[in-house]
Each structure stands twice: as C-alpha cells, then as structure tokens.
Amino acid sequence: SARIALGGIASVPVVIATDELVGTSGPDAAGAAAALRAATALEPRDFVTWGLRGDLALRRGDAVAARAAYRRASALNPLDRTLRGLARDPAAAAGQSRVTIAN
C-alpha cells in the first residue's frame, strides 16, 4: 500500500487519504476526500492537508474546490511559491504531483 512521505509530519487521516489517492475515482476518491476532510477538521492549520485536498479536487475536475483548498494552503504557508501558483491557477498544475508516494 502507498504511504506518504512528508518529513514525518503526516497524521493518520492524511496517510489514509494518500493511500486512497492512488485511485482517484469511485470509492477510493470518496474515501480520500472523507479522510482529508477529517484531517483538516483535526488540524485546520496544516497546509499539507489543504494542498492534498486541492490535488484531489483538481484530479476530480473540480477547479473551484481546488482553488479554494490551494488558497487556504497558501495562506497557511505564504512562502511556498508553488502553492501561490496553484492558488492563482490550479488548472495550470494539471499533471503535477505535489505528493511523494512510495510503495
């Protein structure tokens, strides 16, 4: 199963969500979305989780939700130029992966 590499700062819901991000349609995507919502509820100031929510929304074709999540992530980590770019134009990030996944 996939595990997230975030420098040791991953919460359990983020690991679960990342595990399910491998398949981004059907029940896996629904599970990932639910786990990410739980993670942001537990740790609302974690910019990584908000970035993952943006990634998932973008993969699901929801540019409005992606932009909102990336804006939140960027507000929490204003020094991250990549997040600032994603917050401005998430569609430009199509095909980019911000998460390192290892088997």
C-alpha positions in Angstrom: 0.0 0.0 0.0 1.1 3.6 -0.6 2.4 5.7 2.2 3.0 9.5 2.2 6.5 11.0 2.7 6.1 14.3 4.5 9.2 14.5 6.6 7.5 12.7 9.5 4.6 15.1 9.9 1.7 13.1 8.5 -1.3 12.5 10.6 -3.3 9.2 10.3 -6.1 10.7 8.2 -3.5 12.1 5.8 -1.9 8.7 5.4 -5.2 7.1 4.8 -6.2 9.8 2.3 -2.9 9.5 0.4 -3.3 5.7 0.4 -6.6 6.2 -1.4 -5.4 9.0 -3.7 -3.7 6.3 -5.8 -7.2 5.6 -7.3 -8.9 9.0 -7.7 -12.3 7.8 -9.0 -15.1 5.8 -7.4 -15.0 4.7 -3.8 -11.3 5.4 -3.4 -11.7 9.1 -4.2 -14.7 9.3 -1.9 -12.6 7.7 0.9 -9.7 10.0 0.3 -12.0 13.1 0.3 -13.6 12.0 3.6 -10.2 11.3 5.2 -8.9 14.7 4.1 -11.9 16.5 5.4 -11.3 14.7 8.8 -7.7 15.7 8.7 -8.4 19.3 8.1 -11.0 19.3 10.8 -8.4 17.8 13.3 -5.5 20.0 12.0 -7.0 23.1 10.2 -3.7 24.9 10.1 -1.8 22.0 8.3 -1.0 23.4 4.8 0.0 20.0 3.5 -3.5 18.6 4.1 -5.1 21.6 2.4 -2.7 21.1 -0.6 -3.7 17.4 -0.8 -7.4 18.5 -0.8 -6.6 20.8 -3.7 -4.7 18.0 -5.5 -7.7 15.6 -5.1 -10.2 18.2 -6.2 -8.1 19.0 -9.3 -7.9 15.3 -10.2 -11.6 15.0 -9.9 -12.1 18.0 -12.2 -13.4 20.5 -9.5 -11.3 23.6 -10.2 -13.4 25.7 -7.8 -12.8 23.4 -4.9 -9.1 23.0 -5.9 -8.5 26.8 -6.0 -10.2 27.2 -2.5 -8.1 24.5 -1.0 -4.9 25.8 -2.6 -5.7 29.3 -1.4 -6.1 28.0 2.1 -2.8 26.1 1.9 -1.0 29.2 0.5 -2.4 31.4 3.3 -1.1 28.9 5.8 2.3 28.7 4.1 2.8 32.0 2.3 6.5 31.3 1.5 5.6 28.4 -0.8 5.7 29.7 -4.4 4.2 26.5 -5.8 1.1 26.9 -3.6 0.8 30.5 -4.6 0.8 29.5 -8.2 -1.7 26.7 -7.6 -4.0 29.2 -5.8 -3.9 31.5 -8.8 -4.4 28.9 -11.5 -5.0 25.3 -10.4 -5.6 24.2 -14.0 -2.0 25.0 -14.9 -1.0 22.4 -12.4 -2.7 19.5 -14.2 -0.4 16.6 -14.3 1.8 17.8 -11.5 2.1 15.8 -8.3 2.9 17.6 -5.1 2.9 14.3 -3.0 5.7 11.8 -2.9 4.2 8.3 -2.7 6.2 5.2 -2.1 5.1 1.6 -2.1 
